[in-house]
């Protein structure tokens, strides 16, 4: 199963069921950063950044306001 092959990392909102992101990786990251450094936004669990040997990976959940502008 995937549980034996991948490491799982996630960041979720303080409000249960609200928002969150996850990364599944076969490799252990050098470092992990949750959020963007702004408490007002970081408690929503929308950004997760990982540093690896040759790259960073960033996952970001951005909500859709549902508003459509017709031009």
N, CA, C and O atoms as CSV, one atom per row, in Angstrom:
chain,resi,resn,atom,element,x,y,z
A,1,UNK,N,N,0.828,-1.191,0.000
A,1,UNK,CA,C,0.000,0.000,0.000
A,1,UNK,C,C,0.869,1.250,0.000
A,1,UNK,O,O,2.072,1.189,0.251
A,2,UNK,N,N,0.233,2.388,-0.288
A,2,UNK,CA,C,0.951,3.662,-0.343
A,2,UNK,C,C,1.515,4.062,1.015
A,2,UNK,O,O,2.492,4.810,1.065
A,3,UNK,N,N,0.926,3.585,2.133
A,3,UNK,CA,C,1.393,3.971,3.465
A,3,UNK,C,C,2.848,3.575,3.693
A,3,UNK,O,O,3.563,4.236,4.446
A,4,UNK,N,N,3.283,2.509,3.050
A,4,UNK,CA,C,4.647,2.032,3.231
A,4,UNK,C,C,5.648,2.730,2.316
A,4,UNK,O,O,6.854,2.642,2.546
A,5,UNK,N,N,5.172,3.419,1.287
A,5,UNK,CA,C,6.056,4.031,0.303
A,5,UNK,C,C,6.186,5.536,0.467
A,5,UNK,O,O,7.198,6.113,0.068
A,6,UNK,N,N,5.186,6.181,1.045
A,6,UNK,CA,C,5.163,7.648,1.084
A,6,UNK,C,C,5.130,8.177,2.514
A,6,UNK,O,O,4.538,7.581,3.415
A,7,UNK,N,N,5.789,9.317,2.684
A,7,UNK,CA,C,5.673,10.090,3.921
A,7,UNK,C,C,4.547,11.088,3.677
A,7,UNK,O,O,4.395,11.599,2.568
A,8,UNK,N,N,3.767,11.361,4.701
A,8,UNK,CA,C,2.661,12.305,4.549
A,8,UNK,C,C,2.863,13.498,5.475
A,8,UNK,O,O,3.242,13.351,6.637
A,9,UNK,N,N,2.603,14.673,4.934
A,9,UNK,CA,C,2.700,15.914,5.689
A,9,UNK,C,C,1.464,16.742,5.359
A,9,UNK,O,O,1.032,16.778,4.207
A,10,UNK,N,N,0.897,17.403,6.354
A,10,UNK,CA,C,-0.284,18.207,6.091
A,10,UNK,C,C,-0.315,19.427,6.987
A,10,UNK,O,O,0.347,19.495,8.023
A,11,UNK,N,N,-1.101,20.375,6.550
A,11,UNK,CA,C,-1.378,21.591,7.312
A,11,UNK,C,C,-2.873,21.805,7.221
A,11,UNK,O,O,-3.427,21.857,6.123
A,12,UNK,N,N,-3.532,21.928,8.359
A,12,UNK,CA,C,-4.990,22.093,8.319
A,12,UNK,C,C,-5.423,23.278,9.171
A,12,UNK,O,O,-4.679,23.763,10.024
A,13,UNK,N,N,-6.625,23.721,8.920
A,13,UNK,CA,C,-7.179,24.886,9.614
A,13,UNK,C,C,-7.471,24.565,11.075
A,13,UNK,O,O,-7.698,23.414,11.446
A,14,UNK,N,N,-7.460,25.617,11.893
A,14,UNK,CA,C,-7.867,25.457,13.290
A,14,UNK,C,C,-9.340,25.086,13.374
A,14,UNK,O,O,-9.754,24.372,14.288
A,15,UNK,N,N,-10.136,25.573,12.417
A,15,UNK,CA,C,-11.565,25.270,12.354
A,15,UNK,C,C,-11.736,23.916,11.661
A,15,UNK,O,O,-11.419,23.809,10.476
A,16,UNK,N,N,-12.220,22.883,12.345
A,16,UNK,CA,C,-12.337,21.546,11.761
A,16,UNK,C,C,-13.160,21.540,10.469
A,16,UNK,O,O,-14.224,22.155,10.392
A,17,UNK,N,N,-12.645,20.833,9.457
A,17,UNK,CA,C,-13.343,20.679,8.188
A,17,UNK,C,C,-13.324,21.902,7.298
A,17,UNK,O,O,-14.039,21.944,6.297
A,18,UNK,N,N,-12.525,22.897,7.639
A,18,UNK,CA,C,-12.554,24.163,6.912
A,18,UNK,C,C,-11.653,24.155,5.682
A,18,UNK,O,O,-12.146,24.336,4.568
A,19,UNK,N,N,-10.374,23.956,5.845
A,19,UNK,CA,C,-9.438,23.955,4.712
A,19,UNK,C,C,-8.166,23.230,5.121
A,19,UNK,O,O,-7.947,22.950,6.299
A,20,UNK,N,N,-7.334,22.930,4.138
A,20,UNK,CA,C,-6.063,22.271,4.419
A,20,UNK,C,C,-5.389,21.801,3.151
A,20,UNK,O,O,-6.011,21.716,2.091
A,21,UNK,N,N,-4.093,21.494,3.274
A,21,UNK,CA,C,-3.301,20.990,2.154
A,21,UNK,C,C,-2.441,19.838,2.644
A,21,UNK,O,O,-2.208,19.692,3.844
A,22,UNK,N,N,-1.968,19.015,1.703
A,22,UNK,CA,C,-1.118,17.875,2.063
A,22,UNK,C,C,-0.088,17.619,0.971
A,22,UNK,O,O,-0.292,17.958,-0.194
A,23,UNK,N,N,1.020,17.012,1.378
A,23,UNK,CA,C,2.055,16.562,0.448
A,23,UNK,C,C,2.390,15.121,0.800
A,23,UNK,O,O,2.601,14.787,1.967
A,24,UNK,N,N,2.437,14.274,-0.215
A,24,UNK,CA,C,2.866,12.887,-0.069
A,24,UNK,C,C,4.187,12.758,-0.818
A,24,UNK,O,O,4.249,13.103,-1.998
A,25,UNK,N,N,5.240,12.277,-0.175
A,25,UNK,CA,C,6.549,12.198,-0.803
A,25,UNK,C,C,7.278,10.919,-0.402
A,25,UNK,O,O,7.111,10.414,0.708
A,26,UNK,N,N,8.076,10.414,-1.310
A,26,UNK,CA,C,8.905,9.253,-1.013
A,26,UNK,C,C,10.194,9.660,-0.303
A,26,UNK,O,O,10.897,8.812,0.245
A,27,UNK,N,N,10.503,10.955,-0.313
A,27,UNK,CA,C,11.764,11.441,0.227
A,27,UNK,C,C,11.528,12.346,1.425
A,27,UNK,O,O,10.566,13.113,1.456
A,28,UNK,N,N,12.405,12.252,2.399
A,28,UNK,CA,C,12.298,13.089,3.582
A,28,UNK,C,C,12.788,14.499,3.251
A,28,UNK,O,O,13.903,14.655,2.755
A,29,UNK,N,N,11.981,15.523,3.514
A,29,UNK,CA,C,12.409,16.893,3.223
A,29,UNK,C,C,13.471,17.365,4.214
A,29,UNK,O,O,13.561,16.867,5.337
A,30,UNK,N,N,14.274,18.337,3.773
A,30,UNK,CA,C,15.274,18.942,4.653
A,30,UNK,C,C,14.596,19.826,5.700
A,30,UNK,O,O,15.026,19.882,6.852
A,31,UNK,N,N,13.531,20.515,5.284
A,31,UNK,CA,C,12.773,21.358,6.210
A,31,UNK,C,C,11.340,21.500,5.729
A,31,UNK,O,O,11.035,21.281,4.557
A,32,UNK,N,N,10.467,21.872,6.658
A,32,UNK,CA,C,9.042,22.037,6.380
A,32,UNK,C,C,8.600,23.364,6.979
A,32,UNK,O,O,8.939,23.680,8.119
A,33,UNK,N,N,7.841,24.139,6.210
A,33,UNK,CA,C,7.323,25.416,6.669
A,33,UNK,C,C,5.805,25.412,6.514
A,33,UNK,O,O,5.284,25.094,5.445
A,34,UNK,N,N,5.104,25.765,7.580
A,34,UNK,CA,C,3.641,25.860,7.550
A,34,UNK,C,C,3.253,27.329,7.460
A,34,UNK,O,O,3.700,28.139,8.271
A,35,UNK,N,N,2.426,27.679,6.483
A,35,UNK,CA,C,1.920,29.033,6.357
A,35,UNK,C,C,2.883,29.990,5.683
A,35,UNK,O,O,3.859,29.585,5.052
A,36,UNK,N,N,2.576,31.286,5.837
A,36,UNK,CA,C,3.359,32.344,5.196
A,36,UNK,C,C,3.928,33.325,6.214
A,36,UNK,O,O,4.536,34.327,5.838
A,37,UNK,N,N,3.735,33.043,7.504
A,37,UNK,CA,C,4.267,33.911,8.540
A,37,UNK,C,C,3.315,35.012,8.987
A,37,UNK,O,O,3.725,35.944,9.680
A,38,UNK,N,N,2.049,34.912,8.595
A,38,UNK,CA,C,1.034,35.881,9.016
A,38,UNK,C,C,-0.046,35.096,9.755
A,38,UNK,O,O,-0.816,34.360,9.137
A,39,UNK,N,N,-0.103,35.254,11.090
A,39,UNK,CA,C,-1.001,34.436,11.902
A,39,UNK,C,C,-2.449,34.474,11.414
A,39,UNK,O,O,-3.138,33.454,11.425
A,40,UNK,N,N,-2.897,35.624,10.996
A,40,UNK,CA,C,-4.272,35.781,10.503
A,40,UNK,C,C,-4.578,34.792,9.375
A,40,UNK,O,O,-5.705,34.312,9.263
A,41,UNK,N,N,-3.587,34.490,8.547
A,41,UNK,CA,C,-3.771,33.576,7.413
A,41,UNK,C,C,-3.304,32.155,7.736
A,41,UNK,O,O,-3.870,31.184,7.235
A,42,UNK,N,N,-2.288,32.038,8.561
A,42,UNK,CA,C,-1.699,30.728,8.825
A,42,UNK,C,C,-2.623,29.791,9.587
A,42,UNK,O,O,-2.464,28.574,9.494
A,43,UNK,N,N,-3.581,30.319,10.335
A,43,UNK,CA,C,-4.488,29.436,11.075
A,43,UNK,C,C,-5.509,28.759,10.164
A,43,UNK,O,O,-6.327,27.968,10.635
A,44,UNK,N,N,-5.470,29.056,8.872
A,44,UNK,CA,C,-6.380,28.418,7.915
A,44,UNK,C,C,-5.746,27.223,7.198
A,44,UNK,O,O,-6.427,26.551,6.424
A,45,UNK,N,N,-4.458,26.940,7.436
A,45,UNK,CA,C,-3.823,25.755,6.874
A,45,UNK,C,C,-3.786,25.711,5.366
A,45,UNK,O,O,-3.983,24.646,4.780
A,46,UNK,N,N,-3.540,26.840,4.718
A,46,UNK,CA,C,-3.621,26.909,3.265
A,46,UNK,C,C,-2.286,26.783,2.535
A,46,UNK,O,O,-2.284,26.596,1.318
A,47,UNK,N,N,-1.148,26.879,3.229
A,47,UNK,CA,C,0.154,26.838,2.561
A,47,UNK,C,C,1.092,25.882,3.297
A,47,UNK,O,O,1.193,25.913,4.524
A,48,UNK,N,N,1.771,25.038,2.534
A,48,UNK,CA,C,2.770,24.118,3.070
A,48,UNK,C,C,3.957,24.108,2.116
A,48,UNK,O,O,3.795,23.878,0.917
A,49,UNK,N,N,5.146,24.359,2.648
A,49,UNK,CA,C,6.364,24.428,1.835
A,49,UNK,C,C,7.361,23.408,2.342
A,49,UNK,O,O,7.537,23.252,3.550
A,50,UNK,N,N,8.020,22.706,1.416
A,50,UNK,CA,C,9.070,21.751,1.767
A,50,UNK,C,C,10.333,22.049,0.988
A,50,UNK,O,O,10.299,22.385,-0.196
A,51,UNK,N,N,11.444,21.917,1.684
A,51,UNK,CA,C,12.757,22.087,1.061
A,51,UNK,C,C,13.388,20.712,0.865
A,51,UNK,O,O,13.457,19.907,1.793
A,52,UNK,N,N,13.845,20.461,-0.357
A,52,UNK,CA,C,14.585,19.245,-0.682
A,52,UNK,C,C,15.985,19.647,-1.144
A,52,UNK,O,O,16.296,20.838,-1.184
A,53,UNK,N,N,16.827,18.692,-1.488
A,53,UNK,CA,C,18.216,18.989,-1.886
A,53,UNK,C,C,18.306,20.013,-3.010
A,53,UNK,O,O,19.093,20.955,-2.922
A,54,UNK,N,N,17.515,19.845,-4.062
A,54,UNK,CA,C,17.651,20.679,-5.259
A,54,UNK,C,C,16.450,21.559,-5.578
A,54,UNK,O,O,16.442,22.240,-6.604
A,55,UNK,N,N,15.436,21.557,-4.720
A,55,UNK,CA,C,14.237,22.329,-5.024
A,55,UNK,C,C,13.368,22.508,-3.782
A,55,UNK,O,O,13.558,21.845,-2.762
A,56,UNK,N,N,12.427,23.410,-3.899
A,56,UNK,CA,C,11.357,23.593,-2.918
A,56,UNK,C,C,10.055,23.212,-3.594
A,56,UNK,O,O,9.908,23.368,-4.807
A,57,UNK,N,N,9.112,22.713,-2.815
A,57,UNK,CA,C,7.765,22.490,-3.328
A,57,UNK,C,C,6.804,23.218,-2.401
A,57,UNK,O,O,6.910,23.130,-1.178
A,58,UNK,N,N,5.866,23.937,-3.003
A,58,UNK,CA,C,4.894,24.708,-2.242
A,58,UNK,C,C,3.505,24.303,-2.711
A,58,UNK,O,O,3.226,24.299,-3.910
A,59,UNK,N,N,2.636,23.962,-1.768
A,59,UNK,CA,C,1.235,23.718,-2.095
A,59,UNK,C,C,0.418,24.818,-1.438
A,59,UNK,O,O,0.673,25.206,-0.298
A,60,UNK,N,N,-0.559,25.309,-2.169
A,60,UNK,CA,C,-1.361,26.427,-1.693
A,60,UNK,C,C,-2.815,26.200,-2.084
A,60,UNK,O,O,-3.123,25.917,-3.242
A,61,UNK,N,N,-3.691,26.327,-1.116
A,61,UNK,CA,C,-5.126,26.230,-1.371
A,61,UNK,C,C,-5.693,27.638,-1.419
A,61,UNK,O,O,-5.649,28.366,-0.427
A,62,UNK,N,N,-6.223,28.022,-2.567
A,62,UNK,CA,C,-6.841,29.339,-2.716
A,62,UNK,C,C,-8.312,29.145,-3.030
A,62,UNK,O,O,-8.656,28.493,-4.017
A,63,UNK,N,N,-9.171,29.694,-2.215
A,63,UNK,CA,C,-10.612,29.490,-2.433
A,63,UNK,C,C,-11.114,30.284,-3.626
A,63,UNK,O,O,-10.544,31.309,-4.000
A,64,UNK,N,N,-12.188,29.790,-4.209
A,64,UNK,CA,C,-12.866,30.462,-5.306
A,64,UNK,C,C,-14.043,31.224,-4.701
A,64,UNK,O,O,-14.910,30.629,-4.062
A,65,UNK,N,N,-14.068,32.515,-4.899
A,65,UNK,CA,C,-15.147,33.308,-4.316
A,65,UNK,C,C,-16.478,33.070,-5.000
A,65,UNK,O,O,-17.523,33.458,-4.478
A,66,UNK,N,N,-16.452,32.439,-6.158
A,66,UNK,CA,C,-17.679,32.158,-6.886
A,66,UNK,C,C,-18.186,33.322,-7.713
A,66,UNK,O,O,-19.206,33.205,-8.393
A,67,UNK,N,N,-17.491,34.436,-7.663
A,67,UNK,CA,C,-17.927,35.603,-8.414
A,67,UNK,C,C,-17.315,35.580,-9.810
A,67,UNK,O,O,-16.115,35.355,-9.972
A,68,UNK,N,N,-18.148,35.812,-10.803
A,68,UNK,CA,C,-17.702,35.846,-12.185
A,68,UNK,C,C,-17.983,37.255,-12.716
A,68,UNK,O,O,-19.088,37.775,-12.567
A,69,UNK,N,N,-16.982,37.854,-13.326
A,69,UNK,CA,C,-17.164,39.182,-13.893
A,69,UNK,C,C,-17.319,39.062,-15.392
A,69,UNK,O,O,-16.453,38.498,-16.061
A,70,UNK,N,N,-18.394,39.576,-15.924
A,70,UNK,CA,C,-18.618,39.585,-17.360
A,70,UNK,C,C,-18.082,40.891,-17.917
A,70,UNK,O,O,-18.320,41.960,-17.355
A,71,UNK,N,N,-17.361,40.802,-19.015
A,71,UNK,CA,C,-16.797,42.011,-19.624
A,71,UNK,C,C,-17.500,42.334,-20.913
A,71,UNK,O,O,-17.163,43.318,-21.570
